[in-house]
Amino acid sequence: MRGKKRKFLIGAIILFSLLIVYLISYKYLIVPYQIKELNDNMVIDGIPYKIGDKMDNLDLQILQKEDWEKDTMYEHFILYYSDNVGVIIFRGFPDYSNEYKFTVFRTKKHNINLFNIGIGSNASEAQMILKKKGYTEEDNSTYVKGKISISFQYDLERRIEEIEVELKSSDWFHKGYYK
């Protein structure tokens, strides 16, 4: 009888320990199904890129044809800006040190549909949609799920004026930036 109790107690401690490790580390991991869910529910007019795509695999001619301005002032990321569309940022992910990935899209134009949320949508409705999709509220206009952050700015009538989608790095100490 004593042996069974001891085995049960050790098994319970191991399971509890694994659960604690999972719960602590979960928010710091980039979970592929979350990126897939985001990309399946995000349409950017005129830009066929998906969040997390490697820059080397993308046809950047699309940006050059549409008069996007390239800014490489910073070593950690490459920014493309267009008055007609918005901002696209490719970051050199520390997780993959030398690869640039599509990590940020920001716009004030009617060219994005994200979980049926777009520019001009009601902010309260957008908040409810994101909460239903499993995003947690970081502040009044930023919602996070894993390393995906969706932010929006809205006017006094609570109509969304700007949307930003960002895939954050899971490298806590940004050591990869210096490799």
N, C-alpha and C positions, 0 to 999 in steps of 0.2 A: 504494500500500500504506500509506503514512504517513497519508493522509487517512482511510482506513477505520479505522485504529487510533485516530486522534484522535476521530472521530465516535463510535466505540464507547466510548471512555473518557469522553467528555462525557456520552453517554447513560447510562452506568453511574453516573456521579457524580450526575446529576439524579435517577435512580431511587432511588439510595441516600439522597439528601437528602430526597426525598418520603417514603420509608419511615421515616426518623428523625423527621420532623415528625409523621407519622401516629401513630407509637408513643408519642411524647411527649404529643401532644394528646389521644389517644383516651380516657384516663382522666378527662379534664376535660370531656368533652362529654356531654350528655344525649342518648342515642341512642334514638330513638323505638321501634325494634324491641325494645329491652330493657324499656321501659315496657309495651309491648303484651304481651310474654311474661310479665311480672310480673302484669299485670291479668288475663290469660287463666288464670293459675294461682293466683289469690288470690280467695277468697270470704269475705266478712265478713257473717255473719248479721245481717239487719235494716238493713244499710247498703248501698244500691245504688251508692255512689260508687266511682270508680276513681282510683288514684294518678295525679296530673297533671291531673285535671279542674279546670276553672276554677270557682271558687266562684259566680260570677254565673250559671252555667248549671245549678246544682244546686238541687234542691228541699230547702231547709233546714227546711221544715215537718216533715220526718221527725224531725229532731233535736229540734224544739220539742215534738212530740207525745210523745216518749219521755223527757221531763224531763232533757234535757242542759243542763248549765250552761255559759254562754258567758263566756269570760274575754278581755277585750280590753285587758288591762293593758299589753301591749307593742305598740308601733307596728308591728313587723315581722311579726307573726302574730296570728291569731285562734285561740283554743283552745276546744274543746268537750270537756267532761268528763262522764262518766256512770259511776256506781258499778257499774251492771249490764253495761257494755260496755267502756269504756276511754277512751282519749284520741284525739281527732282534731285535727290542726293544719292550718290553712290558712295558708300563708306568702305574703307579698307578694314574689314572686320578683324578685330584682334583674334577672334576665334580661329580665323583662317588666314592670319597675318598678311599675306600678299594678294588676297583676292578682294576686288571691289564688288559690292553687291548693292542692288537697288533696295535702299532701306527707308527712304523718306519721300513722301509725296505730299505737297501742300498746295492748296488752290483756293481762290476766291471766285472762281468761274463755275458755270453750270456744266461742268464736264466730268463729274464724278457721281457714281451711284454706289453707295456702300451700305449694304443691308437695307436698301431702299431709302437711304438717307442721302440727301444732296443739299446743295446750296439753296437756301430759301425754305428748307424744311423747318418744322417746328422743333425747337430744342428739347422741349419736354417729351415729345414723342420719340425723338432720337435717343434720349436718355433711357426711356423704357425699353426700346428695341435692343440697345446695347446690353442692358441688364439682363434681358431675356436670353441673349446670346452668351451669357456667362462672363461678361466684362464687369469688373468692379470699379466703382467710382473712386478715383484718386482725388479729384476735386470737382467742382461743379461742372467743368467742361472737359475733363480728361478721364478716359476709361481705359483700363488695362486688363489684359488677359495674357498671362505668361510674360513674354517680352514684347508683345504687341501693344502699342499705345495709339488710341484714337482720340484726337482733341478737336474741339470746334469752338469758334468764337461766334457769339450771336449778338443781335442788336436789342434795343429796349422792348421790341415786340416779340422777342425770343425767336426770331428767324435766324437761321444759321447763315453767317457771312463768310466763314472760312473753315475748311476742314484740313486736318493734318493726320496722316497715317504714318506711323514709325515702327520699325523693327529695331529694337535695342539690342546691343551686344550682351552676351552672357559673360564676358570677361570683366570681372569686378574691378581688377586693378589696372586695366588697360595696358598690360605688359606687351601685348602684341603690337601696339603702336610703335614700339621702340626696337623691334626686331630688324 
